[in-house]
Amino acid sequence: MIAHYRDQGGADEAVADVPDGATVLIGGFGSAGQPVELIDALRRQGAKELVVVNNNAGNGDHGLAALLAAGQVAKIICSFPRQVDSWIFDDLYRSGRVQLEVVPQGTLAERMRAAGAGIGGFYCPTGVGTPLAQGKEARTIDGRDYLLELPLPGDYALIKAHRADRMGNLVYRKTARNFGPVMATAAATTIVQVGQVVATGALDPEAVVTPSIYVDRVVCQGQTGPEGGAQ
């Protein structure tokens, strides 16, 4: 049974059991699809020494950047750590207060997909001949060089979807979909922030991207009908 949270403290309750040292997969491509309310709740909860997996290393002073500023992140695994508004990460990294693992974006997504699919590893040509190849097994297949990439599972995933039904089936809104589907499959516990919860059966089954079997908790930031119907 999916746990749903709607009251003001719902996000706080949903992340209350995230322990120190957890690996947390956080959706979002920049600010698109970032589950800001869940991230803020995790910051209030205070878990330390987190390993965060995200597309980038935070924007401005909010969301993931605020979690970094609070000193709760020990390591970040991402594709784009530096951009024009990544001053919080820049300061932490240059002063040695956060570790960084850079992973090409496609490889990052595929490592999480592999974790969710139960795949023990895969060979990928991206990164061959660069510093990213250091320490990785290399193999030549049909005349092309590849690197062995390992799955990237998470203890928790914090993602954002557009709508959920009462079972926890999810649909996303345009580019806000980004890493959400693969993160949901790769995490032991998936917590989803949505704008609306609708009655079971109200979502077109052909439009469901993440089936409810991958979802553990849903935090609704919008309206939910008395029977779970759309408002």
C-alpha positions as protocol buffer text, in pm:
chain_id: "A"
residue {
  index: 1
  type: MET
  ca { x: 0 y: 0 z: 0 }
}
residue {
  index: 2
  type: ILE
  ca { x: 140 y: 339 z: -102 }
}
residue {
  index: 3
  type: ALA
  ca { x: 182 y: 590 z: 178 }
}
residue {
  index: 4
  type: HIS
  ca { x: 30 y: 930 z: 95 }
}
residue {
  index: 5
  type: TYR
  ca { x: 105 y: 1258 z: 272 }
}
residue {
  index: 6
  type: ARG
  ca { x: -99 y: 1575 z: 226 }
}
residue {
  index: 7
  type: ASP
  ca { x: -73 y: 1788 z: 538 }
}
residue {
  index: 8
  type: GLN
  ca { x: 176 y: 2070 z: 582 }
}
residue {
  index: 9
  type: GLY
  ca { x: 431 y: 1838 z: 738 }
}
residue {
  index: 10
  type: GLY
  ca { x: 381 y: 1565 z: 479 }
}
residue {
  index: 11
  type: ALA
  ca { x: 718 y: 1611 z: 309 }
}
residue {
  index: 12
  type: ASP
  ca { x: 893 y: 1609 z: 647 }
}
residue {
  index: 13
  type: GLU
  ca { x: 721 y: 1285 z: 744 }
}
residue {
  index: 14
  type: ALA
  ca { x: 806 y: 1124 z: 410 }
}
residue {
  index: 15
  type: VAL
  ca { x: 1183 y: 1176 z: 450 }
}
residue {
  index: 16
  type: ALA
  ca { x: 1200 y: 1131 z: 827 }
}
residue {
  index: 17
  type: ASP
  ca { x: 1381 y: 795 z: 810 }
}
residue {
  index: 18
  type: VAL
  ca { x: 1662 y: 893 z: 570 }
}
residue {
  index: 19
  type: PRO
  ca { x: 1977 y: 807 z: 769 }
}
residue {
  index: 20
  type: ASP
  ca { x: 2321 y: 964 z: 774 }
}
residue {
  index: 21
  type: GLY
  ca { x: 2537 y: 836 z: 490 }
}
residue {
  index: 22
  type: ALA
  ca { x: 2247 y: 741 z: 262 }
}
residue {
  index: 23
  type: THR
  ca { x: 2280 y: 753 z: -116 }
}
residue {
  index: 24
  type: VAL
  ca { x: 1998 y: 975 z: -241 }
}
residue {
  index: 25
  type: LEU
  ca { x: 1901 y: 998 z: -607 }
}
residue {
  index: 26
  type: ILE
  ca { x: 1745 y: 1339 z: -672 }
}
residue {
  index: 27
  type: GLY
  ca { x: 1556 y: 1410 z: -993 }
}
residue {
  index: 28
  type: GLY
  ca { x: 1572 y: 1731 z: -1189 }
}
residue {
  index: 29
  type: PHE
  ca { x: 1747 y: 1875 z: -1490 }
}
residue {
  index: 30
  type: GLY
  ca { x: 1848 y: 2208 z: -1340 }
}
residue {
  index: 31
  type: SER
  ca { x: 1523 y: 2330 z: -1189 }
}
residue {
  index: 32
  type: ALA
  ca { x: 1303 y: 2127 z: -1427 }
}
residue {
  index: 33
  type: GLY
  ca { x: 1153 y: 1844 z: -1228 }
}
residue {
  index: 34
  type: GLN
  ca { x: 1350 y: 1912 z: -910 }
}
residue {
  index: 35
  type: PRO
  ca { x: 1147 y: 1799 z: -604 }
}
residue {
  index: 36
  type: VAL
  ca { x: 1221 y: 2117 z: -409 }
}
residue {
  index: 37
  type: GLU
  ca { x: 975 y: 2049 z: -125 }
}
residue {
  index: 38
  type: LEU
  ca { x: 1128 y: 1706 z: -60 }
}
residue {
  index: 39
  type: ILE
  ca { x: 1482 y: 1846 z: -73 }
}
residue {
  index: 40
  type: ASP
  ca { x: 1387 y: 2121 z: 171 }
}
residue {
  index: 41
  type: ALA
  ca { x: 1233 y: 1859 z: 400 }
}
residue {
  index: 42
  type: LEU
  ca { x: 1555 y: 1655 z: 388 }
}
residue {
  index: 43
  type: ARG
  ca { x: 1749 y: 1969 z: 479 }
}
residue {
  index: 44
  type: ARG
  ca { x: 1522 y: 2028 z: 778 }
}
residue {
  index: 45
  type: GLN
  ca { x: 1553 y: 1662 z: 877 }
}
residue {
  index: 46
  type: GLY
  ca { x: 1929 y: 1706 z: 905 }
}
residue {
  index: 47
  type: ALA
  ca { x: 2073 y: 1379 z: 769 }
}
residue {
  index: 48
  type: LYS
  ca { x: 2451 y: 1415 z: 721 }
}
residue {
  index: 49
  type: GLU
  ca { x: 2726 y: 1265 z: 503 }
}
residue {
  index: 50
  type: LEU
  ca { x: 2483 y: 1207 z: 217 }
}
residue {
  index: 51
  type: VAL
  ca { x: 2590 y: 1086 z: -126 }
}
residue {
  index: 52
  type: VAL
  ca { x: 2371 y: 1273 z: -375 }
}
residue {
  index: 53
  type: VAL
  ca { x: 2320 y: 1171 z: -738 }
}
residue {
  index: 54
  type: ASN
  ca { x: 2182 y: 1443 z: -963 }
}
residue {
  index: 55
  type: ASN
  ca { x: 2227 y: 1588 z: -1310 }
}
residue {
  index: 56
  type: ASN
  ca { x: 2412 y: 1891 z: -1169 }
}
residue {
  index: 57
  type: ALA
  ca { x: 2541 y: 2031 z: -841 }
}
residue {
  index: 58
  type: GLY
  ca { x: 2264 y: 2277 z: -759 }
}
residue {
  index: 59
  type: ASN
  ca { x: 2136 y: 2610 z: -885 }
}
residue {
  index: 60
  type: GLY
  ca { x: 2152 y: 2939 z: -699 }
}
residue {
  index: 61
  type: ASP
  ca { x: 2067 y: 2916 z: -330 }
}
residue {
  index: 62
  type: HIS
  ca { x: 1763 y: 2687 z: -333 }
}
residue {
  index: 63
  type: GLY
  ca { x: 1680 y: 2318 z: -361 }
}
residue {
  index: 64
  type: LEU
  ca { x: 1989 y: 2100 z: -395 }
}
residue {
  index: 65
  type: ALA
  ca { x: 2217 y: 2403 z: -355 }
}
residue {
  index: 66
  type: ALA
  ca { x: 2060 y: 2475 z: -16 }
}
residue {
  index: 67
  type: LEU
  ca { x: 2118 y: 2113 z: 90 }
}
residue {
  index: 68
  type: LEU
  ca { x: 2484 y: 2151 z: -6 }
}
residue {
  index: 69
  type: ALA
  ca { x: 2509 y: 2482 z: 178 }
}
residue {
  index: 70
  type: ALA
  ca { x: 2377 y: 2315 z: 494 }
}
residue {
  index: 71
  type: GLY
  ca { x: 2683 y: 2088 z: 494 }
}
residue {
  index: 72
  type: GLN
  ca { x: 2480 y: 1767 z: 465 }
}
residue {
  index: 73
  type: VAL
  ca { x: 2637 y: 1633 z: 144 }
}
residue {
  index: 74
  type: ALA
  ca { x: 2969 y: 1446 z: 158 }
}
residue {
  index: 75
  type: LYS
  ca { x: 2982 y: 1352 z: -211 }
}
residue {
  index: 76
  type: ILE
  ca { x: 2795 y: 1442 z: -526 }
}
residue {
  index: 77
  type: ILE
  ca { x: 2780 y: 1226 z: -837 }
}
residue {
  index: 78
  type: CYS
  ca { x: 2669 y: 1431 z: -1138 }
}
residue {
  index: 79
  type: SER
  ca { x: 2730 y: 1526 z: -1500 }
}
residue {
  index: 80
  type: PHE
  ca { x: 2746 y: 1906 z: -1484 }
}
residue {
  index: 81
  type: PRO
  ca { x: 2894 y: 2027 z: -1153 }
}
residue {
  index: 82
  type: ARG
  ca { x: 2977 y: 2380 z: -1267 }
}
residue {
  index: 83
  type: GLN
  ca { x: 2757 y: 2642 z: -1428 }
}
residue {
  index: 84
  type: VAL
  ca { x: 2695 y: 3013 z: -1393 }
}
residue {
  index: 85
  type: ASP
  ca { x: 2492 y: 2981 z: -1071 }
}
residue {
  index: 86
  type: SER
  ca { x: 2676 y: 2694 z: -900 }
}
residue {
  index: 87
  type: TRP
  ca { x: 2865 y: 2918 z: -655 }
}
residue {
  index: 88
  type: ILE
  ca { x: 2774 y: 2711 z: -349 }
}
residue {
  index: 89
  type: PHE
  ca { x: 2917 y: 2391 z: -495 }
}
residue {
  index: 90
  type: ASP
  ca { x: 3221 y: 2578 z: -629 }
}
residue {
  index: 91
  type: ASP
  ca { x: 3308 y: 2708 z: -284 }
}
residue {
  index: 92
  type: LEU
  ca { x: 3258 y: 2371 z: -115 }
}
residue {
  index: 93
  type: TYR
  ca { x: 3461 y: 2183 z: -375 }
}
residue {
  index: 94
  type: ARG
  ca { x: 3751 y: 2427 z: -385 }
}
residue {
  index: 95
  type: SER
  ca { x: 3774 y: 2418 z: -6 }
}
residue {
  index: 96
  type: GLY
  ca { x: 3768 y: 2037 z: 4 }
}
residue {
  index: 97
  type: ARG
  ca { x: 3436 y: 2010 z: 186 }
}
residue {
  index: 98
  type: VAL
  ca { x: 3259 y: 1797 z: -76 }
}
residue {
  index: 99
  type: GLN
  ca { x: 3377 y: 1513 z: -301 }
}
residue {
  index: 100
  type: LEU
  ca { x: 3286 y: 1498 z: -669 }
}
residue {
  index: 101
  type: GLU
  ca { x: 3245 y: 1212 z: -914 }
}
residue {
  index: 102
  type: VAL
  ca { x: 3178 y: 1328 z: -1270 }
}
residue {
  index: 103
  type: VAL
  ca { x: 2978 y: 1087 z: -1484 }
}
residue {
  index: 104
  type: PRO
  ca { x: 2874 y: 1160 z: -1845 }
}
residue {
  index: 105
  type: GLN
  ca { x: 2502 y: 1221 z: -1859 }
}
residue {
  index: 106
  type: GLY
  ca { x: 2405 y: 921 z: -2069 }
}
residue {
  index: 107
  type: THR
  ca { x: 2627 y: 695 z: -1861 }
}
residue {
  index: 108
  type: LEU
  ca { x: 2471 y: 833 z: -1543 }
}
residue {
  index: 109
  type: ALA
  ca { x: 2121 y: 750 z: -1663 }
}
residue {
  index: 110
  type: GLU
  ca { x: 2225 y: 405 z: -1785 }
}
residue {
  index: 111
  type: ARG
  ca { x: 2404 y: 319 z: -1459 }
}
residue {
  index: 112
  type: MET
  ca { x: 2081 y: 389 z: -1269 }
}
residue {
  index: 113
  type: ARG
  ca { x: 1875 y: 200 z: -1526 }
}
residue {
  index: 114
  type: ALA
  ca { x: 2113 y: -96 z: -1487 }
}
residue {
  index: 115
  type: ALA
  ca { x: 2063 y: -89 z: -1111 }
}
residue {
  index: 116
  type: GLY
  ca { x: 1687 y: -98 z: -1155 }
}
residue {
  index: 117
  type: ALA
  ca { x: 1702 y: -374 z: -1414 }
}
residue {
  index: 118
  type: GLY
  ca { x: 1935 y: -597 z: -1215 }
}
residue {
  index: 119
  type: ILE
  ca { x: 2218 y: -566 z: -1468 }
}
residue {
  index: 120
  type: GLY
  ca { x: 2563 y: -625 z: -1317 }
}
residue {
  index: 121
  type: GLY
  ca { x: 2744 y: -380 z: -1545 }
}
residue {
  index: 122
  type: PHE
  ca { x: 2777 y: -270 z: -1907 }
}
residue {
  index: 123
  type: TYR
  ca { x: 3046 y: -160 z: -2150 }
}
residue {
  index: 124
  type: CYS
  ca { x: 3030 y: 198 z: -2278 }
}
residue {
  index: 125
  type: PRO
  ca { x: 3263 y: 391 z: -2515 }
}
residue {
  index: 126
  type: THR
  ca { x: 3206 y: 727 z: -2346 }
}
residue {
  index: 127
  type: GLY
  ca { x: 3511 y: 843 z: -2153 }
}
residue {
  index: 128
  type: VAL
  ca { x: 3767 y: 624 z: -2330 }
}
residue {
  index: 129
  type: GLY
  ca { x: 4101 y: 804 z: -2346 }
}
residue {
  index: 130
  type: THR
  ca { x: 4004 y: 1063 z: -2084 }
}
residue {
  index: 131
  type: PRO
  ca { x: 4068 y: 1092 z: -1707 }
}
residue {
  index: 132
  type: LEU
  ca { x: 3724 y: 936 z: -1655 }
}
residue {
  index: 133
  type: ALA
  ca { x: 3872 y: 604 z: -1766 }
}
residue {
  index: 134
  type: GLN
  ca { x: 4111 y: 589 z: -1472 }
}
residue {
  index: 135
  type: GLY
  ca { x: 4065 y: 275 z: -1263 }
}
residue {
  index: 136
  type: LYS
  ca { x: 3802 y: 125 z: -1494 }
}
residue {
  index: 137
  type: GLU
  ca { x: 3824 y: -205 z: -1677 }
}
residue {
  index: 138
  type: ALA
  ca { x: 3872 y: -152 z: -2051 }
}
residue {
  index: 139
  type: ARG
  ca { x: 3778 y: -392 z: -2327 }
}
residue {
  index: 140
  type: THR
  ca { x: 3793 y: -389 z: -2706 }
}
residue {
  index: 141
  type: ILE
  ca { x: 3481 y: -520 z: -2876 }
}
residue {
  index: 142
  type: ASP
  ca { x: 3469 y: -544 z: -3257 }
}
residue {
  index: 143
  type: GLY
  ca { x: 3761 y: -306 z: -3280 }
}
residue {
  index: 144
  type: ARG
  ca { x: 3616 y: -38 z: -3053 }
}
residue {
  index: 145
  type: ASP
  ca { x: 3732 y: 42 z: -2700 }
}
residue {
  index: 146
  type: TYR
  ca { x: 3484 y: 39 z: -2412 }
}
residue {
  index: 147
  type: LEU
  ca { x: 3486 y: 97 z: -2037 }
}
residue {
  index: 148
  type: LEU
  ca { x: 3306 y: -119 z: -1784 }
}
residue {
  index: 149
  type: GLU
  ca { x: 3045 y: 87 z: -1598 }
}
residue {
  index: 150
  type: LEU
  ca { x: 2880 y: -43 z: -1283 }
}
residue {
  index: 151
  type: PRO
  ca { x: 2519 y: -1 z: -1164 }
}
residue {
  index: 152
  type: LEU
  ca { x: 2436 y: 302 z: -951 }
}
residue {
  index: 153
  type: PRO
  ca { x: 2165 y: 215 z: -697 }
}
residue {
  index: 154
  type: GLY
  ca { x: 2023 y: 448 z: -433 }
}
residue {
  index: 155
  type: ASP
  ca { x: 1893 y: 399 z: -84 }
}
residue {
  index: 156
  type: TYR
  ca { x: 1630 y: 666 z: -155 }
}
residue {
  index: 157
  type: ALA
  ca { x: 1504 y: 849 z: -463 }
}
residue {
  index: 158
  type: LEU
  ca { x: 1341 y: 1192 z: -437 }
}
residue {
  index: 159
  type: ILE
  ca { x: 1160 y: 1270 z: -760 }
}
residue {
  index: 160
  type: LYS
  ca { x: 884 y: 1493 z: -892 }
}
residue {
  index: 161
  type: ALA
  ca { x: 592 y: 1384 z: -1107 }
}
residue {
  index: 162
  type: HIS
  ca { x: 289 y: 1566 z: -1244 }
}
residue {
  index: 163
  type: ARG
  ca { x: 16 y: 1334 z: -1118 }
}
residue {
  index: 164
  type: ALA
  ca { x: -22 y: 1011 z: -924 }
}
residue {
  index: 165
  type: ASP
  ca { x: -322 y: 791 z: -869 }
}
residue {
  index: 166
  type: ARG
  ca { x: -408 y: 632 z: -535 }
}
residue {
  index: 167
  type: MET
  ca { x: -197 y: 328 z: -621 }
}
residue {
  index: 168
  type: GLY
  ca { x: 111 y: 540 z: -693 }
}
residue {
  index: 169
  type: ASN
  ca { x: 121 y: 516 z: -1073 }
}
residue {
  index: 170
  type: LEU
  ca { x: 294 y: 826 z: -1210 }
}
residue {
  index: 171
  type: VAL
  ca { x: 277 y: 1054 z: -1512 }
}
residue {
  index: 172
  type: TYR
  ca { x: 523 y: 1337 z: -1572 }
}
residue {
  index: 173
  type: ARG
  ca { x: 503 y: 1678 z: -1735 }
}
residue {
  index: 174
  type: LYS
  ca { x: 730 y: 1725 z: -2037 }
}
residue {
  index: 175
  type: THR
  ca { x: 1100 y: 1774 z: -1952 }
}
residue {
  index: 176
  type: ALA
  ca { x: 1024 y: 1745 z: -1580 }
}
residue {
  index: 177
  type: ARG
  ca { x: 1029 y: 1371 z: -1653 }
}
residue {
  index: 178
  type: ASN
  ca { x: 1410 y: 1362 z: -1706 }
}
residue {
  index: 179
  type: PHE
  ca { x: 1575 y: 1119 z: -1458 }
}
residue {
  index: 180
  type: GLY
  ca { x: 1263 y: 1040 z: -1255 }
}
residue {
  index: 181
  type: PRO
  ca { x: 1173 y: 706 z: -1418 }
}
residue {
  index: 182
  type: VAL
  ca { x: 1520 y: 548 z: -1390 }
}
residue {
  index: 183
  type: MET
  ca { x: 1573 y: 681 z: -1038 }
}
residue {
  index: 184
  type: ALA
  ca { x: 1242 y: 530 z: -926 }
}
residue {
  index: 185
  type: THR
  ca { x: 1354 y: 186 z: -1039 }
}
residue {
  index: 186
  type: ALA
  ca { x: 1706 y: 217 z: -896 }
}
residue {
  index: 187
  type: ALA
  ca { x: 1618 y: 313 z: -537 }
}
residue {
  index: 188
  type: ALA
  ca { x: 1524 y: 93 z: -245 }
}
residue {
  index: 189
  type: THR
  ca { x: 1270 y: 357 z: -136 }
}
residue {
  index: 190
  type: THR
  ca { x: 1115 y: 601 z: -382 }
}
residue {
  index: 191
  type: ILE
  ca { x: 949 y: 918 z: -255 }
}
residue {
  index: 192
  type: VAL
  ca { x: 753 y: 1125 z: -506 }
}
residue {
  index: 193
  type: GLN
  ca { x: 631 y: 1484 z: -495 }
}
residue {
  index: 194
  type: VAL
  ca { x: 325 y: 1542 z: -714 }
}
residue {
  index: 195
  type: GLY
  ca { x: 90 y: 1829 z: -786 }
}
residue {
  index: 196
  type: GLN
  ca { x: -224 y: 1615 z: -788 }
}
residue {
  index: 197
  type: VAL
  ca { x: -349 y: 1275 z: -677 }
}
residue {
  index: 198
  type: VAL
  ca { x: -638 y: 1129 z: -874 }
}
residue {
  index: 199
  type: ALA
  ca { x: -859 y: 825 z: -828 }
}
residue {
  index: 200
  type: THR
  ca { x: -725 y: 487 z: -931 }
}
residue {
  index: 201
  type: GLY
  ca { x: -830 y: 435 z: -1292 }
}
residue {
  index: 202
  type: ALA
  ca { x: -836 y: 807 z: -1374 }
}
residue {
  index: 203
  type: LEU
  ca { x: -495 y: 793 z: -1544 }
}
residue {
  index: 204
  type: ASP
  ca { x: -474 y: 655 z: -1895 }
}
residue {
  index: 205
  type: PRO
  ca { x: -275 y: 331 z: -1853 }
}
residue {
  index: 206
  type: GLU
  ca { x: -94 y: 406 z: -2180 }
}
residue {
  index: 207
  type: ALA
  ca { x: 31 y: 736 z: -2031 }
}
residue {
  index: 208
  type: VAL
  ca { x: 169 y: 589 z: -1707 }
}
residue {
  index: 209
  type: VAL
  ca { x: 548 y: 612 z: -1714 }
}
residue {
  index: 210
  type: THR
  ca { x: 639 y: 483 z: -1367 }
}
residue {
  index: 211
  type: PRO
  ca { x: 424 y: 194 z: -1241 }
}
residue {
  index: 212
  type: SER
  ca { x: 322 y: 197 z: -877 }
}
residue {
  index: 213
  type: ILE
  ca { x: 539 y: -105 z: -793 }
}
residue {
  index: 214
  type: TYR
  ca { x: 839 y: 131 z: -794 }
}
residue {
  index: 215
  type: VAL
  ca { x: 676 y: 394 z: -571 }
}
residue {
  index: 216
  type: ASP
  ca { x: 671 y: 384 z: -190 }
}
residue {
  index: 217
  type: ARG
  ca { x: 553 y: 729 z: -77 }
}
residue {
  index: 218
  type: VAL
  ca { x: 363 y: 1011 z: -245 }
}
residue {
  index: 219
  type: VAL
  ca { x: 357 y: 1369 z: -118 }
}
residue {
  index: 220
  type: CYS
  ca { x: 80 y: 1576 z: -274 }
}
residue {
  index: 221
  type: GLN
  ca { x: 152 y: 1949 z: -299 }
}
residue {
  index: 222
  type: GLY
  ca { x: -181 y: 2023 z: -468 }
}
residue {
  index: 223
  type: GLN
  ca { x: -543 y: 1915 z: -435 }
}
residue {
  index: 224
  type: THR
  ca { x: -680 y: 1568 z: -378 }
}
residue {
  index: 225
  type: GLY
  ca { x: -1048 y: 1486 z: -378 }
}
residue {
  index: 226
  type: PRO
  ca { x: -1218 y: 1319 z: -81 }
}
residue {
  index: 227
  type: GLU
  ca { x: -1212 y: 987 z: -266 }
}
residue {
  index: 228
  type: GLY
  ca { x: -876 y: 1054 z: -433 }
}
residue {
  index: 229
  type: GLY
  ca { x: -1039 y: 1209 z: -739 }
}
residue {
  index: 230
  type: ALA
  ca { x: -908 y: 1503 z: -939 }
}
residue {
  index: 231
  type: GLN
  ca { x: -1005 y: 1856 z: -840 }
}
